[in-house]
């Protein structure tokens, strides 16, 4: 079996972009193992729906990609993203 490590996508609280183009807000990072993730990010979509992502790879599902996966931080100044200081 081949093992690989996904890149660290979620590095802290903030606004991120999903594979489907939605903006999501990560509120907290936890090192407690939960849902198969060693490091997880807890947050919500703009409509208030709660979600949990893996910090490595930004994935919602542990076994594959989803349109709800986090793929990057939101650019400063993007609609819904915080302004650069």
N, C-alpha and C positions, 0 to 999 in steps of 0.2 A: 504494500500500500504506500502510495506517495503522500507525503505530508507537506503542506506549504503554509506559510503564515500570511494572512491578509494584512494590508497596510493599516496603520492607525489613521482613521478618518475623523473620528470624534475625539477631540482633545480637551474638551471642557464645555461649560455652558455657553450657549450662544444660538445664533440662527444659522441653519443649514439648509441645503437643497437636496430634495429626494431625486431618485432616478426618473420619476414621473414629472419633475419640475415644480413640485410643491415646496413651499417654505415651511420648515418645522422649527420649533424652539426646544432646545435641550436645556433642561433646568438643573439637572444634577447628574454626576457620574458616581457610580457605585462600584466598589471592588468586591462586593459580596456576590458569590456565584448564584445565579438565578437564570432560569430558562435556558440552561446550557451555556450561558455566557459568563466568563470570569470577570470581565469589566463591561458594565452595561451603562447605557445612557438613557435616562428617563426624561420624557418630555411630551409635547403635544403638537398637533397640527393646528393651523389657523382657525379651524372650526371647533377647537377645544377637545377633540378626541385624543385620548392618552395613548402613548406608544412606548415601547422599549426597543432599543437598538443595541447591537454589539458595537463597542468602540472600535474594534478591529474590523474593518470592512464595512461598517455602517449598516450591517444587515439586520432585517427584522426576523427572517427565517434562518435557522442554523444550517440548512441544507441546500440553499440556492438563492438566486437573485429574485428580487421583487421590485415593482415600481415604487414601493414605499421605502426602499433602502436609501440611506443617506449617502450621497456621493461627493459632496464638497461643502465647505463653508459658504454662506451667502456672501456675495460681494457687498462691501460697504456701499450704502446708498441704494441698493436694490429695494424695490417696493416691499415693505414689511421688515426689512433688515435694518439694524441700527446704523446710524450715521457714523462715519469715521471721525475721530477726535483729533 
